[in-house]
Amino acid sequence: MATSISAAGFKGGIGSSYSWVSGEDYDMLAKAVPSQVRLGRGRPTRSQPMMKNVNEGKGLFAPIVVLTRNIIGKRRFNQIRGKAIALHSQVINEFCKTIGADGKQRQGLIRLAKKNGEKLGFLA
C-alpha cells in the first residue's frame, strides 16, 4: 500500500488520515516554504526556464544581427541564418575536396567557422 507525506498531512493505512499541520500553522508554514517545493493544496508551480542567447551582445556584428532579427522577426531570421550556414558549410566542403582534406579536417574547419562566427557576433 502506498503512503504519501505532504505539508497538508499524512495519509496511510486503511483510509485513515492524520493531519500534523493545520489552520494558522499551515498558513505560516506555507508562506515559509517556496512555491516550487510546496506540497499539498494544489499543484506545485515551476517558473519557466529563460531561453537567452549567450552571444546576445558579443562581437563586432552582434548589434546588426540583433537589429535585423528584431526587424524581420525570429522565424524568418532563423530561416535565413540556416540557409547561410548551409551555404557556408557547402563552401567549406568544396574547399576540402579541392585541397584533398579528409573528414576529420573538414569537421575541424566547420567547428573553426562556428567559433569565428560566435566571436564576430554572427550567432547573436
N, CA, C and O atoms as a GROMACS GRO file, in nm:
protein
  496
    1MET      N    1   0.084  -0.118   0.000
    1MET     CA    2   0.000   0.000   0.000
    1MET      C    3   0.089   0.124   0.000
    1MET      O    4   0.188   0.129   0.072
    2ALA      N    5   0.053   0.223  -0.080
    2ALA     CA    6   0.132   0.344  -0.092
    2ALA      C    7   0.107   0.438   0.024
    2ALA      O    8  -0.005   0.448   0.074
    3THR      N    9   0.210   0.505   0.066
    3THR     CA   10   0.200   0.604   0.172
    3THR      C   11   0.256   0.734   0.119
    3THR      O   12   0.362   0.735   0.057
    4SER      N   13   0.185   0.844   0.142
    4SER     CA   14   0.234   0.973   0.095
    4SER      C   15   0.241   1.072   0.210
    4SER      O   16   0.158   1.070   0.301
    5ILE      N   17   0.340   1.158   0.203
    5ILE     CA   18   0.356   1.262   0.304
    5ILE      C   19   0.356   1.396   0.233
    5ILE      O   20   0.425   1.414   0.132
    6SER      N   21   0.280   1.490   0.285
    6SER     CA   22   0.277   1.624   0.227
    6SER      C   23   0.260   1.725   0.338
    6SER      O   24   0.238   1.688   0.453
    7ALA      N   25   0.270   1.853   0.304
    7ALA     CA   26   0.253   1.959   0.402
    7ALA      C   27   0.110   1.964   0.453
    7ALA      O   28   0.083   2.021   0.558
    8ALA      N   29   0.017   1.904   0.379
    8ALA     CA   30  -0.122   1.901   0.420
    8ALA      C   31  -0.147   1.791   0.523
    8ALA      O   32  -0.246   1.798   0.595
    9GLY      N   33  -0.062   1.693   0.534
    9GLY     CA   34  -0.082   1.589   0.632
    9GLY      C   35  -0.022   1.457   0.590
    9GLY      O   36   0.052   1.451   0.492
   10PHE      N   37  -0.055   1.352   0.663
   10PHE     CA   38  -0.006   1.218   0.639
   10PHE      C   39  -0.124   1.130   0.604
   10PHE      O   40  -0.226   1.132   0.672
   11LYS      N   41  -0.110   1.053   0.498
   11LYS     CA   42  -0.215   0.959   0.459
   11LYS      C   43  -0.153   0.822   0.450
   11LYS      O   44  -0.052   0.802   0.384
   12GLY      N   45  -0.212   0.729   0.516
   12GLY     CA   46  -0.160   0.594   0.512
   12GLY      C   47  -0.255   0.499   0.580
   12GLY      O   48  -0.360   0.539   0.630
   13GLY      N   49  -0.219   0.375   0.582
   13GLY     CA   50  -0.303   0.276   0.648
   13GLY      C   51  -0.428   0.249   0.567
   13GLY      O   52  -0.427   0.259   0.444
   14ILE      N   53  -0.538   0.214   0.636
   14ILE     CA   54  -0.662   0.176   0.570
   14ILE      C   55  -0.755   0.297   0.566
   14ILE      O   56  -0.849   0.305   0.644
   15GLY      N   57  -0.729   0.390   0.477
   15GLY     CA   58  -0.816   0.505   0.459
   15GLY      C   59  -0.811   0.605   0.572
   15GLY      O   60  -0.893   0.697   0.574
   16SER      N   61  -0.719   0.592   0.666
   16SER     CA   62  -0.714   0.688   0.776
   16SER      C   63  -0.630   0.808   0.736
   16SER      O   64  -0.539   0.797   0.654
   17SER      N   65  -0.661   0.923   0.794
   17SER     CA   66  -0.588   1.044   0.761
   17SER      C   67  -0.552   1.117   0.890
   17SER      O   68  -0.639   1.142   0.973
   18TYR      N   69  -0.426   1.150   0.905
   18TYR     CA   70  -0.379   1.222   1.022
   18TYR      C   71  -0.314   1.350   0.975
   18TYR      O   72  -0.220   1.347   0.895
   19SER      N   73  -0.362   1.463   1.024
   19SER     CA   74  -0.304   1.591   0.985
   19SER      C   75  -0.215   1.642   1.097
   19SER      O   76  -0.261   1.656   1.210
   20TRP      N   77  -0.091   1.668   1.067
   20TRP     CA   78   0.000   1.717   1.169
   20TRP      C   79   0.022   1.867   1.160
   20TRP      O   80   0.084   1.925   1.249
   21VAL      N   81  -0.027   1.933   1.056
   21VAL     CA   82  -0.020   2.077   1.043
   21VAL      C   83  -0.157   2.126   0.997
   21VAL      O   84  -0.209   2.077   0.896
   22SER      N   85  -0.216   2.220   1.069
   22SER     CA   86  -0.347   2.268   1.027
   22SER      C   87  -0.368   2.413   1.068
   22SER      O   88  -0.292   2.466   1.150
   23GLY      N   89  -0.470   2.478   1.012
   23GLY     CA   90  -0.510   2.613   1.049
   23GLY      C   91  -0.402   2.717   1.026
   23GLY      O   92  -0.340   2.722   0.920
   24GLU      N   93  -0.381   2.801   1.128
   24GLU     CA   94  -0.285   2.910   1.119
   24GLU      C   95  -0.142   2.857   1.101
   24GLU      O   96  -0.060   2.919   1.033
   25ASP      N   97  -0.114   2.742   1.162
   25ASP     CA   98   0.019   2.683   1.149
   25ASP      C   99   0.049   2.648   1.004
   25ASP      O  100   0.160   2.667   0.956
   26TYR      N  101  -0.053   2.595   0.933
   26TYR     CA  102  -0.034   2.559   0.793
   26TYR      C  103  -0.005   2.684   0.709
   26TYR      O  104   0.086   2.684   0.626
   27ASP      N  105  -0.084   2.791   0.732
   27ASP     CA  106  -0.064   2.915   0.655
   27ASP      C  107   0.075   2.972   0.679
   27ASP      O  108   0.140   3.018   0.586
   28MET      N  109   0.121   2.969   0.805
   28MET     CA  110   0.255   3.019   0.837
   28MET      C  111   0.362   2.932   0.768
   28MET      O  112   0.459   2.984   0.713
   29LEU      N  113   0.343   2.800   0.772
   29LEU     CA  114   0.438   2.709   0.708
   29LEU      C  115   0.435   2.726   0.557
   29LEU      O  116   0.540   2.724   0.492
   30ALA      N  117   0.316   2.743   0.499
   30ALA     CA  118   0.303   2.759   0.355
   30ALA      C  119   0.373   2.885   0.306
   30ALA      O  120   0.430   2.886   0.197
   31LYS      N  121   0.369   2.992   0.385
   31LYS     CA  122   0.438   3.116   0.346
   31LYS      C  123   0.589   3.100   0.355
   31LYS      O  124   0.662   3.165   0.280
   32ALA      N  125   0.636   3.015   0.446
   32ALA     CA  126   0.779   2.998   0.466
   32ALA      C  127   0.842   2.907   0.361
   32ALA      O  128   0.962   2.917   0.335
   33VAL      N  129   0.762   2.819   0.299
   33VAL     CA  130   0.814   2.723   0.201
   33VAL      C  131   0.795   2.781   0.062
   33VAL      O  132   0.685   2.825   0.029
   34PRO      N  133   0.898   2.783  -0.024
   34PRO     CA  134   0.884   2.834  -0.160
   34PRO      C  135   0.779   2.756  -0.238
   34PRO      O  136   0.755   2.638  -0.211
   35SER      N  137   0.716   2.821  -0.334
   35SER     CA  138   0.607   2.759  -0.409
   35SER      C  139   0.653   2.639  -0.491
   35SER      O  140   0.572   2.551  -0.521
   36GLN      N  141   0.782   2.633  -0.530
   36GLN     CA  142   0.830   2.520  -0.609
   36GLN      C  143   0.840   2.393  -0.525
   36GLN      O  144   0.839   2.283  -0.580
   37VAL      N  145   0.850   2.407  -0.394
   37VAL     CA  146   0.868   2.293  -0.306
   37VAL      C  147   0.736   2.255  -0.239
   37VAL      O  148   0.720   2.141  -0.195
   38ARG      N  149   0.645   2.349  -0.230
   38ARG     CA  150   0.522   2.331  -0.156
   38ARG      C  151   0.443   2.211  -0.206
   38ARG      O  152   0.425   2.193  -0.327
   39LEU      N  153   0.396   2.129  -0.115
   39LEU     CA  154   0.317   2.012  -0.148
   39LEU      C  155   0.178   2.029  -0.087
   39LEU      O  156   0.157   2.114   0.000
   40GLY      N  157   0.086   1.949  -0.132
   40GLY     CA  158  -0.045   1.952  -0.068
   40GLY      C  159  -0.145   2.027  -0.152
   40GLY      O  160  -0.177   1.984  -0.263
   41ARG      N  161  -0.194   2.138  -0.102
   41ARG     CA  162  -0.300   2.215  -0.164
   41ARG      C  163  -0.263   2.261  -0.304
   41ARG      O  164  -0.181   2.351  -0.320
   42GLY      N  165  -0.323   2.202  -0.405
   42GLY     CA  166  -0.298   2.243  -0.543
   42GLY      C  167  -0.171   2.184  -0.600
   42GLY      O  168  -0.096   2.113  -0.533
   43ARG      N  169  -0.151   2.214  -0.726
   43ARG     CA  170  -0.031   2.166  -0.795
   43ARG      C  171   0.087   2.258  -0.770
   43ARG      O  172   0.070   2.379  -0.761
   44PRO      N  173   0.207   2.201  -0.758
   44PRO     CA  174   0.324   2.288  -0.745
   44PRO      C  175   0.348   2.363  -0.876
   44PRO      O  176   0.325   2.309  -0.985
   45THR      N  177   0.394   2.484  -0.865
   45THR     CA  178   0.420   2.564  -0.984
   45THR      C  179   0.570   2.576  -1.004
   45THR      O  180   0.647   2.584  -0.909
   46ARG      N  181   0.609   2.576  -1.130
   46ARG     CA  182   0.750   2.593  -1.165
   46ARG      C  183   0.764   2.717  -1.249
   46ARG      O  184   0.677   2.748  -1.330
   47SER      N  185   0.874   2.786  -1.230
   47SER     CA  186   0.900   2.901  -1.315
   47SER      C  187   0.949   2.852  -1.451
   47SER      O  188   1.016   2.749  -1.459
   48GLN      N  189   0.916   2.925  -1.556
   48GLN     CA  190   0.956   2.889  -1.691
   48GLN      C  191   1.106   2.914  -1.708
   48GLN      O  192   1.156   3.015  -1.661
   49PRO      N  193   1.178   2.822  -1.774
   49PRO     CA  194   1.320   2.844  -1.796
   49PRO      C  195   1.341   2.962  -1.892
   49PRO      O  196   1.264   2.982  -1.985
   50MET      N  197   1.445   3.037  -1.866
   50MET     CA  198   1.476   3.152  -1.951
   50MET      C  199   1.566   3.105  -2.065
   50MET      O  200   1.677   3.056  -2.043
   51MET      N  201   1.516   3.120  -2.186
   51MET     CA  202   1.594   3.084  -2.303
   51MET      C  203   1.658   3.212  -2.358
   51MET      O  204   1.591   3.292  -2.423
   52LYS      N  205   1.785   3.230  -2.331
   52LYS     CA  206   1.852   3.351  -2.373
   52LYS      C  207   1.977   3.314  -2.451
   52LYS      O  208   2.047   3.219  -2.418
   53ASN      N  209   2.004   3.391  -2.554
   53ASN     CA  210   2.122   3.368  -2.635
   53ASN      C  211   2.244   3.420  -2.559
   53ASN      O  212   2.249   3.537  -2.522
   54VAL      N  213   2.341   3.333  -2.535
   54VAL     CA  214   2.461   3.372  -2.461
   54VAL      C  215   2.548   3.468  -2.541
   54VAL      O  216   2.634   3.535  -2.484
   55ASN      N  217   2.529   3.474  -2.673
   55ASN     CA  218   2.609   3.562  -2.758
   55ASN      C  219   2.537   3.692  -2.792
   55ASN      O  220   2.574   3.761  -2.887
   56GLU      N  221   2.434   3.726  -2.715
   56GLU     CA  222   2.346   3.839  -2.748
   56GLU      C  223   2.422   3.969  -2.778
   56GLU      O  224   2.397   4.030  -2.882
   57GLY      N  225   2.511   4.012  -2.692
   57GLY     CA  226   2.575   4.141  -2.714
   57GLY      C  227   2.722   4.132  -2.747
   57GLY      O  228   2.792   4.233  -2.740
   58LYS      N  229   2.770   4.015  -2.782
   58LYS     CA  230   2.913   3.995  -2.804
   58LYS      C  231   2.946   3.997  -2.952
   58LYS      O  232   2.873   3.943  -3.034
   59GLY      N  233   3.056   4.060  -2.985
   59GLY     CA  234   3.106   4.056  -3.122
   59GLY      C  235   3.080   4.184  -3.199
   59GLY      O  236   2.991   4.262  -3.165
   60LEU      N  237   3.159   4.203  -3.302
   60LEU     CA  238   3.154   4.323  -3.384
   60LEU      C  239   3.020   4.337  -3.457
   60LEU      O  240   2.967   4.447  -3.468
   61PHE      N  241   2.966   4.226  -3.508
   61PHE     CA  242   2.845   4.232  -3.588
   61PHE      C  243   2.718   4.205  -3.507
   61PHE      O  244   2.609   4.205  -3.563
   62ALA      N  245   2.730   4.182  -3.377
   62ALA     CA  246   2.614   4.148  -3.293
   62ALA      C  247   2.503   4.252  -3.299
   62ALA      O  248   2.386   4.214  -3.313
   63PRO      N  249   2.532   4.382  -3.288
   63PRO     CA  250   2.424   4.481  -3.294
   63PRO      C  251   2.346   4.476  -3.426
   63PRO      O  252   2.224   4.491  -3.427
   64ILE      N  253   2.416   4.455  -3.536
   64ILE     CA  254   2.350   4.447  -3.667
   64ILE      C  255   2.263   4.322  -3.674
   64ILE      O  256   2.151   4.327  -3.725
   65VAL      N  257   2.315   4.211  -3.622
   65VAL     CA  258   2.240   4.085  -3.623
   65VAL      C  259   2.114   4.097  -3.538
   65VAL      O  260   2.006   4.055  -3.581
   66VAL      N  261   2.126   4.154  -3.419
   66VAL     CA  262   2.010   4.170  -3.330
   66VAL      C  263   1.907   4.264  -3.391
   66VAL      O  264   1.787   4.236  -3.386
   67LEU      N  265   1.951   4.374  -3.448
   67LEU     CA  266   1.860   4.469  -3.512
   67LEU      C  267   1.785   4.403  -3.628
   67LEU      O  268   1.664   4.420  -3.643
   68THR      N  269   1.858   4.329  -3.711
   68THR     CA  270   1.795   4.260  -3.824
   68THR      C  271   1.692   4.158  -3.775
   68THR      O  272   1.583   4.149  -3.831
   69ARG      N  273   1.727   4.082  -3.671
   69ARG     CA  274   1.634   3.983  -3.616
   69ARG      C  275   1.508   4.050  -3.563
   69ARG      O  276   1.397   3.998  -3.581
   70ASN      N  277   1.523   4.166  -3.498
   70ASN     CA  278   1.406   4.237  -3.445
   70ASN      C  279   1.319   4.294  -3.556
   70ASN      O  280   1.198   4.302  -3.540
   71ILE      N  281   1.379   4.333  -3.667
   71ILE     CA  282   1.303   4.392  -3.778
   71ILE      C  283   1.226   4.285  -3.855
   71ILE      O  284   1.107   4.300  -3.880
   72ILE      N  285   1.294   4.176  -3.894
   72ILE     CA  286   1.228   4.078  -3.980
   72ILE      C  287   1.160   3.966  -3.903
   72ILE      O  288   1.086   3.887  -3.962
   73GLY      N  289   1.182   3.956  -3.773
   73GLY     CA  290   1.120   3.852  -3.692
   73GLY      C  291   1.210   3.730  -3.676
   73GLY      O  292   1.292   3.700  -3.762
   74LYS      N  293   1.193   3.662  -3.563
   74LYS     CA  294   1.281   3.549  -3.531
   74LYS      C  295   1.267   3.434  -3.629
   74LYS      O  296   1.366   3.374  -3.669
   75ARG      N  297   1.143   3.402  -3.667
   75ARG     CA  298   1.123   3.286  -3.754
   75ARG      C  299   1.191   3.305  -3.890
   75ARG      O  300   1.267   3.219  -3.934
   76ARG      N  301   1.165   3.418  -3.955
   76ARG     CA  302   1.225   3.446  -4.086
   76ARG      C  303   1.377   3.458  -4.074
   76ARG      O  304   1.452   3.410  -4.159
   77PHE      N  305   1.421   3.523  -3.966
   77PHE     CA  306   1.564   3.540  -3.943
   77PHE      C  307   1.634   3.406  -3.931
   77PHE      O  308   1.741   3.385  -3.990
   78ASN      N  309   1.575   3.313  -3.854
   78ASN     CA  310   1.636   3.180  -3.837
   78ASN      C  311   1.637   3.102  -3.968
   78ASN      O  312   1.729   3.023  -3.992
   79GLN      N  313   1.535   3.122  -4.053
   79GLN     CA  314   1.535   3.057  -4.184
   79GLN      C  315   1.652   3.107  -4.269
   79GLN      O  316   1.725   3.028  -4.329
   80ILE      N  317   1.670   3.238  -4.272
   80ILE     CA  318   1.779   3.297  -4.350
   80ILE      C  319   1.914   3.255  -4.292
   80ILE      O  320   2.006   3.220  -4.367
   81ARG      N  321   1.926   3.257  -4.160
   81ARG     CA  322   2.051   3.216  -4.096
   81ARG      C  323   2.084   3.071  -4.129
   81ARG      O  324   2.199   3.038  -4.158
   82GLY      N  325   1.984   2.983  -4.126
   82GLY     CA  326   2.004   2.842  -4.157
   82GLY      C  327   2.053   2.823  -4.299
   82GLY      O  328   2.142   2.741  -4.324
   83LYS      N  329   1.995   2.898  -4.394
   83LYS     CA  330   2.040   2.889  -4.533
   83LYS      C  331   2.184   2.937  -4.548
   83LYS      O  332   2.263   2.877  -4.621
   84ALA      N  333   2.217   3.045  -4.478
   84ALA     CA  334   2.354   3.099  -4.486
   84ALA      C  335   2.455   2.999  -4.428
   84ALA      O  336   2.563   2.980  -4.484
   85ILE      N  337   2.420   2.937  -4.317
   85ILE     CA  338   2.510   2.839  -4.256
   85ILE      C  339   2.527   2.718  -4.349
   85ILE      O  340   2.637   2.666  -4.364
   86ALA      N  341   2.417   2.673  -4.411
   86ALA     CA  342   2.424   2.560  -4.504
   86ALA      C  343   2.512   2.593  -4.624
   86ALA      O  344   2.593   2.510  -4.666
   87LEU      N  345   2.496   2.713  -4.679
   87LEU     CA  346   2.580   2.753  -4.792
   87LEU      C  347   2.727   2.760  -4.752
   87LEU      O  348   2.815   2.718  -4.828
   88HIS      N  349   2.754   2.813  -4.634
   88HIS     CA  350   2.892   2.823  -4.588
   88HIS      C  351   2.952   2.685  -4.567
   88HIS      O  352   3.069   2.663  -4.598
   89SER      N  353   2.873   2.592  -4.516
   89SER     CA  354   2.921   2.454  -4.499
   89SER      C  355   2.952   2.390  -4.634
   89SER      O  356   3.049   2.314  -4.647
   90GLN      N  357   2.870   2.419  -4.736
   90GLN     CA  358   2.896   2.367  -4.870
   90GLN      C  359   3.027   2.423  -4.926
   90GLN      O  360   3.104   2.350  -4.988
   91VAL      N  361   3.052   2.551  -4.903
   91VAL     CA  362   3.177   2.613  -4.948
   91VAL      C  363   3.295   2.544  -4.880
   91VAL      O  364   3.396   2.515  -4.945
   92ILE      N  365   3.283   2.520  -4.749
   92ILE     CA  366   3.391   2.452  -4.676
   92ILE      C  367   3.412   2.311  -4.732
   92ILE      O  368   3.525   2.267  -4.749
   93ASN      N  369   3.302   2.240  -4.759
   93ASN     CA  370   3.312   2.104  -4.815
   93ASN      C  371   3.381   2.105  -4.951
   93ASN      O  372   3.467   2.021  -4.976
   94GLU      N  373   3.345   2.198  -5.038
   94GLU     CA  374   3.408   2.207  -5.171
   94GLU      C  375   3.556   2.241  -5.158
   94GLU      O  376   3.639   2.187  -5.231
   95PHE      N  377   3.589   2.330  -5.065
   95PHE     CA  378   3.728   2.365  -5.042
   95PHE      C  379   3.807   2.242  -4.996
   95PHE      O  380   3.919   2.219  -5.042
   96CYS      N  381   3.748   2.164  -4.906
   96CYS     CA  382   3.815   2.043  -4.857
   96CYS      C  383   3.837   1.942  -4.969
   96CYS      O  384   3.940   1.875  -4.974
   97LYS      N  385   3.739   1.931  -5.058
   97LYS     CA  386   3.756   1.840  -5.173
   97LYS      C  387   3.868   1.889  -5.263
   97LYS      O  388   3.946   1.808  -5.314
   98THR      N  389   3.878   2.020  -5.283
   98THR     CA  390   3.979   2.078  -5.369
   98THR      C  391   4.120   2.052  -5.316
   98THR      O  392   4.210   2.017  -5.392
   99ILE      N  393   4.138   2.069  -5.186
   99ILE     CA  394   4.272   2.052  -5.129
   99ILE      C  395   4.298   1.908  -5.085
   99ILE      O  396   4.410   1.875  -5.046
  100GLY      N  397   4.196   1.822  -5.090
  100GLY     CA  398   4.213   1.682  -5.054
  100GLY      C  399   4.214   1.656  -4.904
  100GLY      O  400   4.277   1.561  -4.858
  101ALA      N  401   4.144   1.739  -4.828
  101ALA     CA  402   4.138   1.720  -4.683
  101ALA      C  403   4.041   1.607  -4.648
  101ALA      O  404   3.940   1.588  -4.717
  102ASP      N  405   4.071   1.533  -4.542
  102ASP     CA  406   3.982   1.423  -4.501
  102ASP      C  407   3.866   1.477  -4.416
  102ASP      O  408   3.858   1.597  -4.389
  103GLY      N  409   3.779   1.387  -4.375
  103GLY     CA  410   3.659   1.426  -4.300
  103GLY      C  411   3.689   1.491  -4.166
  103GLY      O  412   3.619   1.582  -4.123
  104LYS      N  413   3.794   1.444  -4.100
  104LYS     CA  414   3.830   1.500  -3.969
  104LYS      C  415   3.874   1.646  -3.983
  104LYS      O  416   3.837   1.732  -3.903
  105GLN      N  417   3.954   1.673  -4.086
  105GLN     CA  418   3.998   1.811  -4.110
  105GLN      C  419   3.880   1.899  -4.149
  105GLN      O  420   3.872   2.015  -4.110
  106ARG      N  421   3.788   1.842  -4.227
  106ARG     CA  422   3.669   1.916  -4.268
  106ARG      C  423   3.585   1.956  -4.146
  106ARG      O  424   3.540   2.070  -4.134
  107GLN      N  425   3.565   1.860  -4.056
  107GLN     CA  426   3.489   1.891  -3.934
  107GLN      C  427   3.559   1.996  -3.849
  107GLN      O  428   3.495   2.082  -3.788
  108GLY      N  429   3.692   1.989  -3.846
  108GLY     CA  430   3.768   2.091  -3.773
  108GLY      C  431   3.748   2.229  -3.832
  108GLY      O  432   3.735   2.327  -3.758
  109LEU      N  433   3.746   2.238  -3.966
  109LEU     CA  434   3.722   2.368  -4.030
  109LEU      C  435   3.581   2.420  -4.003
  109LEU      O  436   3.562   2.541  -3.984
  110ILE      N  437   3.483   2.331  -4.001
  110ILE     CA  438   3.345   2.374  -3.972
  110ILE      C  439   3.335   2.424  -3.828
  110ILE      O  440   3.270   2.526  -3.802
  111ARG      N  441   3.400   2.354  -3.734
  111ARG     CA  442   3.399   2.400  -3.595
  111ARG      C  443   3.470   2.535  -3.581
  111ARG      O  444   3.426   2.622  -3.506
  112LEU      N  445   3.579   2.552  -3.653
  112LEU     CA  446   3.651   2.679  -3.652
  112LEU      C  447   3.564   2.791  -3.706
  112LEU      O  448   3.563   2.902  -3.652
  113ALA      N  449   3.490   2.764  -3.813
  113ALA     CA  450   3.400   2.865  -3.869
  113ALA      C  451   3.292   2.904  -3.769
  113ALA      O  452   3.256   3.021  -3.759
  114LYS      N  453   3.241   2.806  -3.693
  114LYS     CA  454   3.139   2.836  -3.592
  114LYS      C  455   3.198   2.922  -3.480
  114LYS      O  456   3.136   3.019  -3.437
  115LYS      N  457   3.319   2.888  -3.434
  115LYS     CA  458   3.384   2.967  -3.329
  115LYS      C  459   3.407   3.111  -3.376
  115LYS      O  460   3.383   3.206  -3.302
  116ASN      N  461   3.455   3.126  -3.501
  116ASN     CA  462   3.479   3.259  -3.554
  116ASN      C  463   3.348   3.338  -3.567
  116ASN      O  464   3.344   3.458  -3.542
  117GLY      N  465   3.241   3.268  -3.606
  117GLY     CA  466   3.110   3.333  -3.615
  117GLY      C  467   3.061   3.381  -3.480
  117GLY      O  468   3.002   3.489  -3.471
  118GLU      N  469   3.085   3.303  -3.376
  118GLU     CA  470   3.049   3.344  -3.240
  118GLU      C  471   3.128   3.467  -3.198
  118GLU      O  472   3.072   3.562  -3.143
  119LYS      N  473   3.260   3.464  -3.224
  119LYS     CA  474   3.345   3.577  -3.183
  119LYS      C  475   3.309   3.706  -3.256
  119LYS      O  476   3.314   3.814  -3.198
  120LEU      N  477   3.271   3.694  -3.383
  120LEU     CA  478   3.236   3.813  -3.461
  120LEU      C  479   3.094   3.861  -3.434
  120LEU      O  480   3.059   3.973  -3.471
  121GLY      N  481   3.012   3.778  -3.371
  121GLY     CA  482   2.876   3.820  -3.338
  121GLY      C  483   2.771   3.776  -3.437
  121GLY      O  484   2.657   3.823  -3.429
  122PHE      N  485   2.805   3.688  -3.530
  122PHE     CA  486   2.707   3.642  -3.627
  122PHE      C  487   2.603   3.549  -3.565
  122PHE      O  488   2.494   3.532  -3.621
  123LEU      N  489   2.635   3.490  -3.450
  123LEU     CA  490   2.541   3.399  -3.384
  123LEU      C  491   2.468   3.467  -3.268
  123LEU      O  492   2.415   3.400  -3.180
  124ALA      N  493   2.466   3.601  -3.268
  124ALA     CA  494   2.398   3.674  -3.161
  124ALA      C  495   2.249   3.662  -3.173
  124ALA      O  496   2.175   3.717  -3.091
   0.00000   0.00000   0.00000
